[in-house]
Amino acid sequence: MRFWLLIWGLLPNILLAQTLAPSGQPVIIAAEYTDPTTRYQHGVFGNETEFGALVLTIDDCFRCTNYVERKVKITLPERSVFEDLVPRLADLDGDGRPEVVVVETDNQTGARLAVYSIDGLITATPNIGTSQRWLAPAGIADLNGDGQLDIAYIETPHLGKTLKIWTMQRGRLVRIGRKSNLTNHRFGEGFISGGIRDCGLGAEVITADGIWRNIVASRIVSGLVTSTVIAPFDGQRSFERVLACN
């Protein structure tokens, strides 16, 4: 099983979300993929199995004297899987309680990015449109400076190589940015490269360019995604240096 409690290096965001969560309210405190299955054969991570269910751990009375924990299991229909490494927790709507961000794939229409709450599916991006088409999450951060967390991913990182950025508005995901010729995953690798960094000028999405020659930083400026080459790509250590602002 692949387990994840916090999103890519964004510990302050999760701490803030749980600090602001109202006392006595149910709060998702962890998420885990379960029910491995071979019903969808794609293997983007070099694997033979994906996941058929998502289990949420919920503190039913946040900040109460008596800790009350329960589990909620969300099981996908037979035609779908979670084609992902880990679920990610982030407060996307600003209510102080994190939602869960996942990659969910239909065996006919491909992957989509989906957002779940305690009550189930809230919203999702459109499916890519055909089977064996995937998206690789790049990070969650405030990418346009409006104070709200945004979600970045690379759609079809092995083919189309397109960065897309979405934000939550009135309970729906709305796309606020797009940029071509960027990628963060090579087929068969068991990890996603890059992520989010903030070196003092605001959050940036760190990816490779489309041919894995350079590392690129992308941000939203005046409503448009701008990308800048910041270092040559020389293996994963070069990403580590860039993410550490070195």
Protein Blocks (a to p, Z undefined) as FASTA:
>chain_A
ZZdfbdehilmmmmmmmmmpcghiacdfbdcdehiafkbcgklnopabdcfbdcddddfb
ghiabdcdddddddddfkbccddfbdcdddfkonopacdddddddfklopadddddfkbc
fbdcddfkighiacddfbdcdfkonopacddddehkllnopacddddeehiacdfbdceh
iafbdehiacdehidddehiapadddddfkomaccddddeehiacdddfbdcebjklmmm
mmnoZZ
